[in-house]
């Protein structure tokens, strides 16, 4: 499943994403190599691994 979210924190090559409608913030997630120029509050697409919405990889920026 893929989900749209907003970058809440950036630390090196990892980011935390918040899903505002659900009120959930992820732990630090990996970012796909082709995704560059991430900034705070950027809208991103996350490939979700589990139904809890807390694991995945950022695969794109909108």
C-alpha positions as a Markdown table, in Angstrom:
| # | Residue | x | y | z |
|---|---|---|---|---|
| 1 | Unk | 0.0 | 0.0 | 0.0 |
| 2 | Unk | 1.1 | 3.6 | -0.6 |
| 3 | Unk | 0.2 | 6.5 | 1.5 |
| 4 | Unk | 0.6 | 10.3 | 1.2 |
| 5 | Unk | 2.2 | 12.2 | 4.1 |
| 6 | Unk | 4.2 | 15.2 | 5.1 |
| 7 | Unk | 7.8 | 15.3 | 6.3 |
| 8 | Unk | 7.9 | 16.2 | 10.0 |
| 9 | Unk | 11.7 | 15.6 | 10.7 |
| 10 | Unk | 14.8 | 15.1 | 8.7 |
| 11 | Unk | 17.9 | 13.4 | 10.1 |
| 12 | Unk | 20.7 | 12.7 | 7.6 |
| 13 | Unk | 19.2 | 10.4 | 4.9 |
| 14 | Unk | 16.1 | 9.4 | 7.0 |
| 15 | Unk | 12.8 | 11.2 | 7.6 |
| 16 | Unk | 9.8 | 11.1 | 9.9 |
| 17 | Unk | 6.5 | 11.4 | 8.1 |
| 18 | Unk | 3.2 | 12.5 | 9.6 |
| 19 | Unk | -0.1 | 11.2 | 8.3 |
| 20 | Unk | -2.2 | 14.1 | 9.3 |
| 21 | Unk | -5.7 | 12.5 | 8.8 |
| 22 | Unk | -4.7 | 9.6 | 11.1 |
| 23 | Unk | -2.6 | 11.7 | 13.5 |
| 24 | Unk | 0.2 | 9.2 | 13.2 |
| 25 | Unk | 3.9 | 10.0 | 12.9 |
| 26 | Unk | 6.3 | 7.3 | 11.7 |
| 27 | Unk | 9.7 | 6.5 | 13.2 |
| 28 | Unk | 12.6 | 7.4 | 10.9 |
| 29 | Unk | 12.1 | 5.9 | 7.5 |
| 30 | Unk | 14.5 | 5.2 | 4.7 |
| 31 | Unk | 14.3 | 7.3 | 1.6 |
| 32 | Unk | 14.7 | 5.8 | -1.9 |
| 33 | Unk | 17.9 | 6.8 | -3.6 |
| 34 | Unk | 16.2 | 8.6 | -6.5 |
| 35 | Unk | 14.3 | 10.9 | -4.1 |
| 36 | Unk | 16.2 | 14.1 | -3.6 |
| 37 | Unk | 15.8 | 17.6 | -2.3 |
| 38 | Unk | 13.5 | 16.7 | 0.6 |
| 39 | Unk | 12.5 | 19.6 | 2.8 |
| 40 | Unk | 10.4 | 20.0 | 6.0 |
| 41 | Unk | 6.7 | 19.9 | 5.2 |
| 42 | Unk | 7.3 | 18.3 | 1.7 |
| 43 | Unk | 4.4 | 16.1 | 0.7 |
| 44 | Unk | 5.7 | 12.5 | 0.0 |
| 45 | Unk | 4.5 | 9.1 | -1.0 |
| 46 | Unk | 5.5 | 6.3 | 1.4 |
| 47 | Unk | 5.4 | 2.6 | 0.4 |
| 48 | Unk | 3.9 | 1.0 | 3.5 |
| 49 | Unk | 5.1 | -2.4 | 4.7 |
| 50 | Unk | 2.6 | -3.1 | 7.5 |
| 51 | Unk | -1.0 | -2.1 | 8.3 |
| 52 | Unk | 0.1 | 0.0 | 11.3 |
| 53 | Unk | 1.4 | 2.7 | 8.9 |
| 54 | Unk | 4.6 | 3.1 | 10.9 |
| 55 | Unk | 7.0 | 1.2 | 8.6 |
| 56 | Unk | 7.9 | 1.9 | 5.0 |
| 57 | Unk | 10.1 | 3.8 | 2.6 |
| 58 | Unk | 9.7 | 7.2 | 1.1 |
| 59 | Unk | 9.5 | 6.6 | -2.7 |
| 60 | Unk | 8.5 | 10.0 | -4.1 |
| 61 | Unk | 7.8 | 13.7 | -3.6 |
| 62 | Unk | 4.7 | 15.4 | -4.8 |
